[in-house]
Amino acid sequence: MIEEANWKPIPVGNNLFSEGLIGIEECTDYTFTKNGDIKESSTPLKRKKKTSNNNKKKQKIDENDFTLATSGNTSNFDESDSVINQDYTLDAWSCFGLPDVILRAIGELGFDDPTPIQSMTLPSAILGRRDIVGAAETGSGKTLAFALPILTGILKLKESAGSEDCKPLYALILTPTRELAIQVKNHIVAVAKYTGVNVAVVVGGMAVVKQERILSKEPEIVIATPGRLWELIQQGNSHLSKVDKIKYLAIDETDRMLEKGHFQELNDLLEKINFDKNISKERQNFVFSATLTLVHELPNYLKSKRSKKIGNLTPEQKVQKIVKALGLNNPKVVDITEGKGTSETLTESKITCSIEEKDYYLFYFLKMHPGRTVVFCNSIGCVKRLGALLTLLNCNPLPLHASMQQRQRLKNIDRFTGNENSILIATDVAARGLDIPRIDHVLHYQTPRTSENYVHRSGRTARASREGISVVFIEPTEIPRYIKLCRTLGKADDMPSFPVRENVLSAMKKRVNLARDIDKLQLQVKKAGLESGWLQKTIEEADIIADDFNTKYDNKEVSKNKKLLELKKKQLLSLLNMPIYPEKFNGNHPLFSAALSSTTDSKNDSAITLVKDIAPKQNGKKKNPRLFKPKKHTIIK
Ligand SMILES: Nc1ncnc2c1ncn2[C@@H]1O[C@H](COP(=O)(O)OP(=O)(O)OP(=O)(O)O)[C@@H](O)[C@H]1O
């Protein structure tokens, strides 16, 4: 809620004054009550309407997610349904100039107050019509910070345009991943419910014909990934050919999109939409990310050269580079990340171990701390290996990576969202923007390659003021990367070590080792089967007699492996069916009696509180990450 504001007049053409306009002022500076607290009101507050069914409705993720979403029609909007009559307390939103049809949807979503990034950008964006560069922590509501001004602007434009035969493409929203594009669409559709504005998604992995059909309905807002969008533009899609006349452009996760060599199509696209300077000057632009202003320290060897040309890029310089690259016009820059980008409600921790031990610690964490968990890996190969291992260990992991079919990717996200004890094993394709409610844990099975990835991965939990925990697994070769990320994020102290019970861990080891053996044997048997099948086929096709075929491929070795495989599978199954009691367990320890039973009601109470309990003790012997020389992982005896 804005407490004080400075207003500056904006020059407008004389012809507007003749139409009765007194003047327009831009809100240039303002203070707001922290966390958007509402000030005492003289009128009693109305009962707050709880989150609507709409919000609770299970999101259907299938082909329909790609289809054109037509929100309700404004003309059907009955004034008797107005915001006031709906009993919502939306006082905190009232100063932004949002139309009633949008306020009504915000009320139904249960968003009583704007988030800080929304409070700080909406006045300049809606009332001042300024370009916005916004950096705020993960899960802080950046999507609505650009979606609301875009929707408000489109409603005004539609009002003045009247009915035209050919509907304009008003806004383009670009995201780095398909899942994020679909999610942004769902988010916008929810707030555009009563506006009559049409929203469509254009992403790879979907039939081009189908996308052309959607675009033939001329949606006012298109949300897209750059690759597929550019492909359709080049094919001459008539609705997308209007892209150089859009009135609004939002680039979500901008720092990622502008990374060198990441999206060549984005450069081509920007060239096209900035081609006519007069038109592009009229466009309002939105640039958002949690890591927009995150800068990296130079390595020591470069610093020591004392070259004037080489210096640390400041956050301001980084923003300037983005502003220049995108051709923004005197943007309002709002950065509330304090140089880190992670949420205040995030608890951070680490596990240091050898590379071989990572699987033990991972299985330990998943078993001891049930909850909705994302395990991030640095490669598709790692996701596949962990997927196979955890499947053998009955953890039912759901993989997510770029070489999966789009339909399967969405299905796995849907399953993950629908089960509060599910495990998603993902590459960084899931790191940015995904807003899955109530993710309890983020595990970095491999230390992320960049600090940005750490921030975004960790940001899948602890969203919208909820608590969450992120644990980085570090093996010796990953230590330099860990130190760099601590430095970049300005961490004065080393992260606390995640507390682990050694006797439980050794019980886990047996199961993991057995599962690893089975995985290896399965691969051998499968490989032998494939080779034998291939040879058999070749022999048959060539119509030749191969005497030693059977001796080579159906030999004792293969059948021995098959028998061993069956035996080990049985062993593992019986081990997994047994409760994991620590060695010398007397059954009295409260943690074990709760966490080791097959029920999951001790959920999450442990992971966050365990670290919070132990962090002050570890901080007593503060270790600066720069000097950090981790030994074996800290173990609780
Ligand atoms: N004013 C609000 N009040 C309550 N919840 C909100 C509000 N605005 C947005 N949200 C919810 O907060 C969650 C996070 O929002 P959003 O996905 O926009 O975050 P973000 O800042 O873009 O995160 P990221 O950087 O990870 O992409 C969403 O579930 C959204 O519905």
The ligand as an SDF file (V2000), in Angstrom:
LIG
                    3D

 31 33  0  0  0  0  0  0  0  0999 V2000
   -0.6110  -10.3840   -5.0470 N   0  0  0  0  0  0  0  0  0  0  0  0
   -0.4910  -11.6790   -4.8420 C   0  0  0  0  0  0  0  0  0  0  0  0
   -0.9270  -12.2230   -3.6930 N   0  0  0  0  0  0  0  0  0  0  0  0
   -0.7860  -13.5580   -3.4670 C   0  0  0  0  0  0  0  0  0  0  0  0
   -0.2220  -14.4280   -4.3290 N   0  0  0  0  0  0  0  0  0  0  0  0
    0.2320  -13.9190   -5.4920 C   0  0  0  0  0  0  0  0  0  0  0  0
    0.1210  -12.5400   -5.8150 C   0  0  0  0  0  0  0  0  0  0  0  0
    0.6470  -12.3490   -7.0400 N   0  0  0  0  0  0  0  0  0  0  0  0
    1.0750  -13.5540   -7.4730 C   0  0  0  0  0  0  0  0  0  0  0  0
    0.8180  -14.5090   -6.5520 N   0  0  0  0  0  0  0  0  0  0  0  0
    1.1390  -15.9470   -6.6100 C   0  0  0  0  0  0  0  0  0  0  0  0
    2.5060  -16.0940   -6.2480 O   0  0  0  0  0  0  0  0  0  0  0  0
    3.0730  -17.1920   -6.9590 C   0  0  0  0  0  0  0  0  0  0  0  0
    4.3980  -16.7810   -7.6040 C   0  0  0  0  0  0  0  0  0  0  0  0
    4.1420  -15.8470   -8.6300 O   0  0  0  0  0  0  0  0  0  0  0  0
    5.0210  -15.7920   -9.9550 P   0  0  0  0  0  0  0  0  0  0  0  0
    5.0650  -17.1400  -10.6030 O   0  0  0  0  0  0  0  0  0  0  0  0
    4.5560  -14.6600  -10.7610 O   0  0  0  0  0  0  0  0  0  0  0  0
    6.4450  -15.5100   -9.3160 O   0  0  0  0  0  0  0  0  0  0  0  0
    7.7820  -15.0090  -10.0270 P   0  0  0  0  0  0  0  0  0  0  0  0
    8.2550  -13.8390   -9.2580 O   0  0  0  0  0  0  0  0  0  0  0  0
    7.5620  -14.8270  -11.4910 O   0  0  0  0  0  0  0  0  0  0  0  0
    8.7360  -16.2400   -9.7370 O   0  0  0  0  0  0  0  0  0  0  0  0
   10.0080  -16.7730  -10.6000 P   0  0  0  0  0  0  0  0  0  0  0  0
   11.0990  -15.7760  -10.4640 O   0  0  0  0  0  0  0  0  0  0  0  0
   10.3500  -18.0740   -9.9590 O   0  0  0  0  0  0  0  0  0  0  0  0
    9.5430  -16.9180  -12.0120 O   0  0  0  0  0  0  0  0  0  0  0  0
    2.0330  -17.6340   -7.9710 C   0  0  0  0  0  0  0  0  0  0  0  0
    1.4300  -18.8220   -7.4920 O   0  0  0  0  0  0  0  0  0  0  0  0
    1.0300  -16.5120   -8.0120 C   0  0  0  0  0  0  0  0  0  0  0  0
   -0.2560  -16.9880   -8.2850 O   0  0  0  0  0  0  0  0  0  0  0  0
  1  2  1  0
  2  3  1  0
  2  7  2  0
  3  4  2  0
  4  5  1  0
  5  6  2  0
  6  7  1  0
  6 10  1  0
  7  8  1  0
  8  9  2  0
  9 10  1  0
 10 11  1  0
 11 12  1  0
 11 30  1  0
 12 13  1  0
 13 14  1  0
 13 28  1  0
 14 15  1  0
 15 16  1  0
 16 17  2  0
 16 18  1  0
 16 19  1  0
 19 20  1  0
 20 21  2  0
 20 22  1  0
 20 23  1  0
 23 24  1  0
 24 25  2  0
 24 26  1  0
 24 27  1  0
 28 29  1  0
 28 30  1  0
 30 31  1  0
M  END
$$$$
